[in-house]
Structures are given as C-alpha cells and as structure tokens.
Amino acid sequence: MTEDEEDEEPVVRSYALTRGRVAGEIDLTAIVAATGIEPSHRVNLSLEHRRLLALAGVARPLADVASDSNLPIGVVRVLISDLVEHQMIEIRPSMRGVTEGLLREVINGLRAL
C-alpha cells in the first residue's frame, strides 16, 4: 500500500450512503440551518448525517455545506432531507430574487418615513 492510499478515506458509493433514495430538488442557494433539536434515541443518524448537522450549525447555503462535507450534492440533498424530516434542519429560500435596485428602493422608502 502506498502512502497516498493510506491517507485516502474509504470509497463508499453514493447509493450506499442514501440507500438508493433520491431527494427532491433543494436549490443550491437555499439556506440550510440546524434547528437545535437534538436527535431522539429512536433516530439513527449516520456519521454523514452528523457531519452535515454540524456544518449547518451556522446558517449557510446548501452548496457551501455540500462543498465542505466532501460529499456529492445528490447525497447531501438526500441526507439533508432526512434531517429536515426529523426537524433537525430547516431550509429557507435564498435571497436570489433580491436585487440591488430593490434594496435601494427599500432603503429610500425607509428614509422617507
């Protein structure tokens, strides 16, 4: 075994992590945040679930969580969906529709008050 092979994590296929499940589309820019609810003793969380839960301790976009987890985005979507189902993570829409012009209008409106 080479030194590089010793440093690598074992390869686990995506369908093994998700048990063959696929998740609906969660927007890459959606904000993912842990709710603070602890898993009950009946919920069996994998190491990957726990890693995603830790990464979502601070609200951030799904793409960032996926990137930092080193898991494929499809796997992250499935595992995040599991955590949403157990109310341990919430997903909020991104602010993608907010433009600079809209923000300026809001600021000008507030100044006019």
Phi and psi in radians as a Rosetta constraint file:
Dihedral C 1 N 2 CA 2 C 2 CIRCULARHARMONIC -1.433 0.35
Dihedral N 2 CA 2 C 2 N 3 CIRCULARHARMONIC 2.915 0.35
Dihedral C 2 N 3 CA 3 C 3 CIRCULARHARMONIC -1.094 0.35
Dihedral N 3 CA 3 C 3 N 4 CIRCULARHARMONIC -0.664 0.35
Dihedral C 3 N 4 CA 4 C 4 CIRCULARHARMONIC -1.116 0.35
Dihedral N 4 CA 4 C 4 N 5 CIRCULARHARMONIC -0.698 0.35
Dihedral C 4 N 5 CA 5 C 5 CIRCULARHARMONIC -1.166 0.35
Dihedral N 5 CA 5 C 5 N 6 CIRCULARHARMONIC -0.554 0.35
Dihedral C 5 N 6 CA 6 C 6 CIRCULARHARMONIC -1.210 0.35
Dihedral N 6 CA 6 C 6 N 7 CIRCULARHARMONIC -0.572 0.35
Dihedral C 6 N 7 CA 7 C 7 CIRCULARHARMONIC -1.389 0.35
Dihedral N 7 CA 7 C 7 N 8 CIRCULARHARMONIC -0.324 0.35
Dihedral C 7 N 8 CA 8 C 8 CIRCULARHARMONIC -1.347 0.35
Dihedral N 8 CA 8 C 8 N 9 CIRCULARHARMONIC 2.522 0.35
Dihedral C 8 N 9 CA 9 C 9 CIRCULARHARMONIC -1.350 0.35
Dihedral N 9 CA 9 C 9 N 10 CIRCULARHARMONIC 2.695 0.35
Dihedral C 9 N 10 CA 10 C 10 CIRCULARHARMONIC -1.098 0.35
Dihedral N 10 CA 10 C 10 N 11 CIRCULARHARMONIC 2.499 0.35
Dihedral C 10 N 11 CA 11 C 11 CIRCULARHARMONIC -1.478 0.35
Dihedral N 11 CA 11 C 11 N 12 CIRCULARHARMONIC 2.175 0.35
Dihedral C 11 N 12 CA 12 C 12 CIRCULARHARMONIC -2.138 0.35
Dihedral N 12 CA 12 C 12 N 13 CIRCULARHARMONIC 2.191 0.35
Dihedral C 12 N 13 CA 13 C 13 CIRCULARHARMONIC -1.121 0.35
Dihedral N 13 CA 13 C 13 N 14 CIRCULARHARMONIC 2.576 0.35
Dihedral C 13 N 14 CA 14 C 14 CIRCULARHARMONIC -0.981 0.35
Dihedral N 14 CA 14 C 14 N 15 CIRCULARHARMONIC -0.735 0.35
Dihedral C 14 N 15 CA 15 C 15 CIRCULARHARMONIC -1.206 0.35
Dihedral N 15 CA 15 C 15 N 16 CIRCULARHARMONIC -0.359 0.35
Dihedral C 15 N 16 CA 16 C 16 CIRCULARHARMONIC -1.276 0.35
Dihedral N 16 CA 16 C 16 N 17 CIRCULARHARMONIC -0.672 0.35
Dihedral C 16 N 17 CA 17 C 17 CIRCULARHARMONIC -1.211 0.35
Dihedral N 17 CA 17 C 17 N 18 CIRCULARHARMONIC -0.581 0.35
Dihedral C 17 N 18 CA 18 C 18 CIRCULARHARMONIC -1.779 0.35
Dihedral N 18 CA 18 C 18 N 19 CIRCULARHARMONIC -0.019 0.35
Dihedral C 18 N 19 CA 19 C 19 CIRCULARHARMONIC 0.972 0.35
Dihedral N 19 CA 19 C 19 N 20 CIRCULARHARMONIC 0.650 0.35
Dihedral C 19 N 20 CA 20 C 20 CIRCULARHARMONIC 1.381 0.35
Dihedral N 20 CA 20 C 20 N 21 CIRCULARHARMONIC 0.070 0.35
Dihedral C 20 N 21 CA 21 C 21 CIRCULARHARMONIC -1.481 0.35
Dihedral N 21 CA 21 C 21 N 22 CIRCULARHARMONIC 2.687 0.35
Dihedral C 21 N 22 CA 22 C 22 CIRCULARHARMONIC -2.184 0.35
Dihedral N 22 CA 22 C 22 N 23 CIRCULARHARMONIC 2.615 0.35
Dihedral C 22 N 23 CA 23 C 23 CIRCULARHARMONIC -1.881 0.35
Dihedral N 23 CA 23 C 23 N 24 CIRCULARHARMONIC 2.741 0.35
Dihedral C 23 N 24 CA 24 C 24 CIRCULARHARMONIC -1.127 0.35
Dihedral N 24 CA 24 C 24 N 25 CIRCULARHARMONIC 2.904 0.35
Dihedral C 24 N 25 CA 25 C 25 CIRCULARHARMONIC -1.210 0.35
Dihedral N 25 CA 25 C 25 N 26 CIRCULARHARMONIC 2.137 0.35
Dihedral C 25 N 26 CA 26 C 26 CIRCULARHARMONIC -1.913 0.35
Dihedral N 26 CA 26 C 26 N 27 CIRCULARHARMONIC 2.172 0.35
Dihedral C 26 N 27 CA 27 C 27 CIRCULARHARMONIC -1.001 0.35
Dihedral N 27 CA 27 C 27 N 28 CIRCULARHARMONIC 2.383 0.35
Dihedral C 27 N 28 CA 28 C 28 CIRCULARHARMONIC -1.053 0.35
Dihedral N 28 CA 28 C 28 N 29 CIRCULARHARMONIC -0.444 0.35
Dihedral C 28 N 29 CA 29 C 29 CIRCULARHARMONIC -1.644 0.35
Dihedral N 29 CA 29 C 29 N 30 CIRCULARHARMONIC -0.020 0.35
Dihedral C 29 N 30 CA 30 C 30 CIRCULARHARMONIC -1.082 0.35
Dihedral N 30 CA 30 C 30 N 31 CIRCULARHARMONIC 2.518 0.35
Dihedral C 30 N 31 CA 31 C 31 CIRCULARHARMONIC -1.539 0.35
Dihedral N 31 CA 31 C 31 N 32 CIRCULARHARMONIC 2.215 0.35
Dihedral C 31 N 32 CA 32 C 32 CIRCULARHARMONIC -1.933 0.35
Dihedral N 32 CA 32 C 32 N 33 CIRCULARHARMONIC 2.270 0.35
Dihedral C 32 N 33 CA 33 C 33 CIRCULARHARMONIC -2.532 0.35
Dihedral N 33 CA 33 C 33 N 34 CIRCULARHARMONIC 2.402 0.35
Dihedral C 33 N 34 CA 34 C 34 CIRCULARHARMONIC -1.198 0.35
Dihedral N 34 CA 34 C 34 N 35 CIRCULARHARMONIC 2.484 0.35
Dihedral C 34 N 35 CA 35 C 35 CIRCULARHARMONIC -1.531 0.35
Dihedral N 35 CA 35 C 35 N 36 CIRCULARHARMONIC -0.280 0.35
Dihedral C 35 N 36 CA 36 C 36 CIRCULARHARMONIC 1.599 0.35
Dihedral N 36 CA 36 C 36 N 37 CIRCULARHARMONIC -0.082 0.35
Dihedral C 36 N 37 CA 37 C 37 CIRCULARHARMONIC -1.320 0.35
Dihedral N 37 CA 37 C 37 N 38 CIRCULARHARMONIC 2.195 0.35
Dihedral C 37 N 38 CA 38 C 38 CIRCULARHARMONIC -1.378 0.35
Dihedral N 38 CA 38 C 38 N 39 CIRCULARHARMONIC 2.560 0.35
Dihedral C 38 N 39 CA 39 C 39 CIRCULARHARMONIC -1.157 0.35
Dihedral N 39 CA 39 C 39 N 40 CIRCULARHARMONIC 2.427 0.35
Dihedral C 39 N 40 CA 40 C 40 CIRCULARHARMONIC -1.323 0.35
Dihedral N 40 CA 40 C 40 N 41 CIRCULARHARMONIC 2.915 0.35
Dihedral C 40 N 41 CA 41 C 41 CIRCULARHARMONIC -1.131 0.35
Dihedral N 41 CA 41 C 41 N 42 CIRCULARHARMONIC -0.324 0.35
Dihedral C 41 N 42 CA 42 C 42 CIRCULARHARMONIC -1.432 0.35
Dihedral N 42 CA 42 C 42 N 43 CIRCULARHARMONIC -0.271 0.35
Dihedral C 42 N 43 CA 43 C 43 CIRCULARHARMONIC -1.618 0.35
Dihedral N 43 CA 43 C 43 N 44 CIRCULARHARMONIC 2.104 0.35
Dihedral C 43 N 44 CA 44 C 44 CIRCULARHARMONIC -1.737 0.35
Dihedral N 44 CA 44 C 44 N 45 CIRCULARHARMONIC 1.749 0.35
Dihedral C 44 N 45 CA 45 C 45 CIRCULARHARMONIC -1.638 0.35
Dihedral N 45 CA 45 C 45 N 46 CIRCULARHARMONIC 2.357 0.35
Dihedral C 45 N 46 CA 46 C 46 CIRCULARHARMONIC -1.331 0.35
Dihedral N 46 CA 46 C 46 N 47 CIRCULARHARMONIC 2.957 0.35
Dihedral C 46 N 47 CA 47 C 47 CIRCULARHARMONIC -1.013 0.35
Dihedral N 47 CA 47 C 47 N 48 CIRCULARHARMONIC -0.673 0.35
Dihedral C 47 N 48 CA 48 C 48 CIRCULARHARMONIC -1.172 0.35
Dihedral N 48 CA 48 C 48 N 49 CIRCULARHARMONIC -0.710 0.35
Dihedral C 48 N 49 CA 49 C 49 CIRCULARHARMONIC -1.016 0.35
Dihedral N 49 CA 49 C 49 N 50 CIRCULARHARMONIC -0.806 0.35
Dihedral C 49 N 50 CA 50 C 50 CIRCULARHARMONIC -1.139 0.35
Dihedral N 50 CA 50 C 50 N 51 CIRCULARHARMONIC -0.643 0.35
Dihedral C 50 N 51 CA 51 C 51 CIRCULARHARMONIC -1.131 0.35
Dihedral N 51 CA 51 C 51 N 52 CIRCULARHARMONIC -0.775 0.35
Dihedral C 51 N 52 CA 52 C 52 CIRCULARHARMONIC -1.138 0.35
Dihedral N 52 CA 52 C 52 N 53 CIRCULARHARMONIC -0.672 0.35
Dihedral C 52 N 53 CA 53 C 53 CIRCULARHARMONIC -1.083 0.35
Dihedral N 53 CA 53 C 53 N 54 CIRCULARHARMONIC -0.716 0.35
Dihedral C 53 N 54 CA 54 C 54 CIRCULARHARMONIC -1.156 0.35
Dihedral N 54 CA 54 C 54 N 55 CIRCULARHARMONIC -0.729 0.35
Dihedral C 54 N 55 CA 55 C 55 CIRCULARHARMONIC -1.141 0.35
Dihedral N 55 CA 55 C 55 N 56 CIRCULARHARMONIC -0.486 0.35
Dihedral C 55 N 56 CA 56 C 56 CIRCULARHARMONIC -1.560 0.35
Dihedral N 56 CA 56 C 56 N 57 CIRCULARHARMONIC 0.177 0.35
Dihedral C 56 N 57 CA 57 C 57 CIRCULARHARMONIC -1.049 0.35
Dihedral N 57 CA 57 C 57 N 58 CIRCULARHARMONIC -0.505 0.35
Dihedral C 57 N 58 CA 58 C 58 CIRCULARHARMONIC -1.993 0.35
Dihedral N 58 CA 58 C 58 N 59 CIRCULARHARMONIC 2.246 0.35
Dihedral C 58 N 59 CA 59 C 59 CIRCULARHARMONIC -0.987 0.35
Dihedral N 59 CA 59 C 59 N 60 CIRCULARHARMONIC 2.261 0.35
Dihedral C 59 N 60 CA 60 C 60 CIRCULARHARMONIC -2.788 0.35
Dihedral N 60 CA 60 C 60 N 61 CIRCULARHARMONIC 2.842 0.35
Dihedral C 60 N 61 CA 61 C 61 CIRCULARHARMONIC -1.130 0.35
Dihedral N 61 CA 61 C 61 N 62 CIRCULARHARMONIC 2.587 0.35
Dihedral C 61 N 62 CA 62 C 62 CIRCULARHARMONIC -0.966 0.35
Dihedral N 62 CA 62 C 62 N 63 CIRCULARHARMONIC -0.691 0.35
Dihedral C 62 N 63 CA 63 C 63 CIRCULARHARMONIC -1.034 0.35
Dihedral N 63 CA 63 C 63 N 64 CIRCULARHARMONIC -0.682 0.35
Dihedral C 63 N 64 CA 64 C 64 CIRCULARHARMONIC -1.191 0.35
Dihedral N 64 CA 64 C 64 N 65 CIRCULARHARMONIC -0.729 0.35
Dihedral C 64 N 65 CA 65 C 65 CIRCULARHARMONIC -1.073 0.35
Dihedral N 65 CA 65 C 65 N 66 CIRCULARHARMONIC -0.789 0.35
Dihedral C 65 N 66 CA 66 C 66 CIRCULARHARMONIC -1.097 0.35
Dihedral N 66 CA 66 C 66 N 67 CIRCULARHARMONIC -0.757 0.35
Dihedral C 66 N 67 CA 67 C 67 CIRCULARHARMONIC -1.087 0.35
Dihedral N 67 CA 67 C 67 N 68 CIRCULARHARMONIC -0.804 0.35
Dihedral C 67 N 68 CA 68 C 68 CIRCULARHARMONIC -1.251 0.35
Dihedral N 68 CA 68 C 68 N 69 CIRCULARHARMONIC -0.376 0.35
Dihedral C 68 N 69 CA 69 C 69 CIRCULARHARMONIC -1.441 0.35
Dihedral N 69 CA 69 C 69 N 70 CIRCULARHARMONIC -0.292 0.35
Dihedral C 69 N 70 CA 70 C 70 CIRCULARHARMONIC 1.056 0.35
Dihedral N 70 CA 70 C 70 N 71 CIRCULARHARMONIC 0.507 0.35
Dihedral C 70 N 71 CA 71 C 71 CIRCULARHARMONIC -1.965 0.35
Dihedral N 71 CA 71 C 71 N 72 CIRCULARHARMONIC 2.646 0.35
Dihedral C 71 N 72 CA 72 C 72 CIRCULARHARMONIC -1.070 0.35
Dihedral N 72 CA 72 C 72 N 73 CIRCULARHARMONIC 2.552 0.35
Dihedral C 72 N 73 CA 73 C 73 CIRCULARHARMONIC -1.014 0.35
Dihedral N 73 CA 73 C 73 N 74 CIRCULARHARMONIC -0.636 0.35
Dihedral C 73 N 74 CA 74 C 74 CIRCULARHARMONIC -1.095 0.35
Dihedral N 74 CA 74 C 74 N 75 CIRCULARHARMONIC -0.705 0.35
Dihedral C 74 N 75 CA 75 C 75 CIRCULARHARMONIC -1.159 0.35
Dihedral N 75 CA 75 C 75 N 76 CIRCULARHARMONIC -0.765 0.35
Dihedral C 75 N 76 CA 76 C 76 CIRCULARHARMONIC -1.057 0.35
Dihedral N 76 CA 76 C 76 N 77 CIRCULARHARMONIC -0.729 0.35
Dihedral C 76 N 77 CA 77 C 77 CIRCULARHARMONIC -1.067 0.35
Dihedral N 77 CA 77 C 77 N 78 CIRCULARHARMONIC -0.743 0.35
Dihedral C 77 N 78 CA 78 C 78 CIRCULARHARMONIC -1.136 0.35
Dihedral N 78 CA 78 C 78 N 79 CIRCULARHARMONIC -0.831 0.35
Dihedral C 78 N 79 CA 79 C 79 CIRCULARHARMONIC -1.186 0.35
Dihedral N 79 CA 79 C 79 N 80 CIRCULARHARMONIC -0.662 0.35
Dihedral C 79 N 80 CA 80 C 80 CIRCULARHARMONIC -1.112 0.35
Dihedral N 80 CA 80 C 80 N 81 CIRCULARHARMONIC -0.694 0.35
Dihedral C 80 N 81 CA 81 C 81 CIRCULARHARMONIC -1.057 0.35
Dihedral N 81 CA 81 C 81 N 82 CIRCULARHARMONIC -0.678 0.35
Dihedral C 81 N 82 CA 82 C 82 CIRCULARHARMONIC -1.044 0.35
Dihedral N 82 CA 82 C 82 N 83 CIRCULARHARMONIC -0.798 0.35
Dihedral C 82 N 83 CA 83 C 83 CIRCULARHARMONIC -1.180 0.35
Dihedral N 83 CA 83 C 83 N 84 CIRCULARHARMONIC -0.584 0.35
Dihedral C 83 N 84 CA 84 C 84 CIRCULARHARMONIC -1.136 0.35
Dihedral N 84 CA 84 C 84 N 85 CIRCULARHARMONIC -0.749 0.35
Dihedral C 84 N 85 CA 85 C 85 CIRCULARHARMONIC -1.031 0.35
Dihedral N 85 CA 85 C 85 N 86 CIRCULARHARMONIC -0.618 0.35
Dihedral C 85 N 86 CA 86 C 86 CIRCULARHARMONIC -1.579 0.35
Dihedral N 86 CA 86 C 86 N 87 CIRCULARHARMONIC 0.164 0.35
Dihedral C 86 N 87 CA 87 C 87 CIRCULARHARMONIC 1.042 0.35
Dihedral N 87 CA 87 C 87 N 88 CIRCULARHARMONIC 0.503 0.35
Dihedral C 87 N 88 CA 88 C 88 CIRCULARHARMONIC -1.667 0.35
Dihedral N 88 CA 88 C 88 N 89 CIRCULARHARMONIC -0.307 0.35
Dihedral C 88 N 89 CA 89 C 89 CIRCULARHARMONIC -2.370 0.35
Dihedral N 89 CA 89 C 89 N 90 CIRCULARHARMONIC 2.499 0.35
Dihedral C 89 N 90 CA 90 C 90 CIRCULARHARMONIC -2.059 0.35
Dihedral N 90 CA 90 C 90 N 91 CIRCULARHARMONIC 2.636 0.35
Dihedral C 90 N 91 CA 91 C 91 CIRCULARHARMONIC -2.054 0.35
Dihedral N 91 CA 91 C 91 N 92 CIRCULARHARMONIC 2.214 0.35
Dihedral C 91 N 92 CA 92 C 92 CIRCULARHARMONIC -2.005 0.35
Dihedral N 92 CA 92 C 92 N 93 CIRCULARHARMONIC 2.527 0.35
Dihedral C 92 N 93 CA 93 C 93 CIRCULARHARMONIC -1.104 0.35
Dihedral N 93 CA 93 C 93 N 94 CIRCULARHARMONIC 2.617 0.35
Dihedral C 93 N 94 CA 94 C 94 CIRCULARHARMONIC -1.296 0.35
Dihedral N 94 CA 94 C 94 N 95 CIRCULARHARMONIC 3.001 0.35
Dihedral C 94 N 95 CA 95 C 95 CIRCULARHARMONIC -1.674 0.35
Dihedral N 95 CA 95 C 95 N 96 CIRCULARHARMONIC 0.605 0.35
Dihedral C 95 N 96 CA 96 C 96 CIRCULARHARMONIC -1.047 0.35
Dihedral N 96 CA 96 C 96 N 97 CIRCULARHARMONIC -0.554 0.35
Dihedral C 96 N 97 CA 97 C 97 CIRCULARHARMONIC -1.398 0.35
Dihedral N 97 CA 97 C 97 N 98 CIRCULARHARMONIC -0.120 0.35
Dihedral C 97 N 98 CA 98 C 98 CIRCULARHARMONIC -1.452 0.35
Dihedral N 98 CA 98 C 98 N 99 CIRCULARHARMONIC 2.169 0.35
Dihedral C 98 N 99 CA 99 C 99 CIRCULARHARMONIC -1.949 0.35
Dihedral N 99 CA 99 C 99 N 100 CIRCULARHARMONIC 2.900 0.35
Dihedral C 99 N 100 CA 100 C 100 CIRCULARHARMONIC -1.058 0.35
Dihedral N 100 CA 100 C 100 N 101 CIRCULARHARMONIC -0.693 0.35
Dihedral C 100 N 101 CA 101 C 101 CIRCULARHARMONIC -1.078 0.35
Dihedral N 101 CA 101 C 101 N 102 CIRCULARHARMONIC -0.737 0.35
Dihedral C 101 N 102 CA 102 C 102 CIRCULARHARMONIC -1.117 0.35
Dihedral N 102 CA 102 C 102 N 103 CIRCULARHARMONIC -0.760 0.35
Dihedral C 102 N 103 CA 103 C 103 CIRCULARHARMONIC -1.086 0.35
Dihedral N 103 CA 103 C 103 N 104 CIRCULARHARMONIC -0.685 0.35
Dihedral C 103 N 104 CA 104 C 104 CIRCULARHARMONIC -1.115 0.35
Dihedral N 104 CA 104 C 104 N 105 CIRCULARHARMONIC -0.703 0.35
Dihedral C 104 N 105 CA 105 C 105 CIRCULARHARMONIC -1.093 0.35
Dihedral N 105 CA 105 C 105 N 106 CIRCULARHARMONIC -0.719 0.35
Dihedral C 105 N 106 CA 106 C 106 CIRCULARHARMONIC -1.123 0.35
Dihedral N 106 CA 106 C 106 N 107 CIRCULARHARMONIC -0.803 0.35
Dihedral C 106 N 107 CA 107 C 107 CIRCULARHARMONIC -1.069 0.35
Dihedral N 107 CA 107 C 107 N 108 CIRCULARHARMONIC -0.785 0.35
Dihedral C 107 N 108 CA 108 C 108 CIRCULARHARMONIC -1.108 0.35
Dihedral N 108 CA 108 C 108 N 109 CIRCULARHARMONIC -0.685 0.35
Dihedral C 108 N 109 CA 109 C 109 CIRCULARHARMONIC -1.128 0.35
Dihedral N 109 CA 109 C 109 N 110 CIRCULARHARMONIC -0.699 0.35
Dihedral C 109 N 110 CA 110 C 110 CIRCULARHARMONIC -1.180 0.35
Dihedral N 110 CA 110 C 110 N 111 CIRCULARHARMONIC -0.666 0.35
Dihedral C 110 N 111 CA 111 C 111 CIRCULARHARMONIC -1.135 0.35
Dihedral N 111 CA 111 C 111 N 112 CIRCULARHARMONIC -0.573 0.35
Dihedral C 111 N 112 CA 112 C 112 CIRCULARHARMONIC -1.236 0.35
Dihedral N 112 CA 112 C 112 N 113 CIRCULARHARMONIC -0.296 0.35
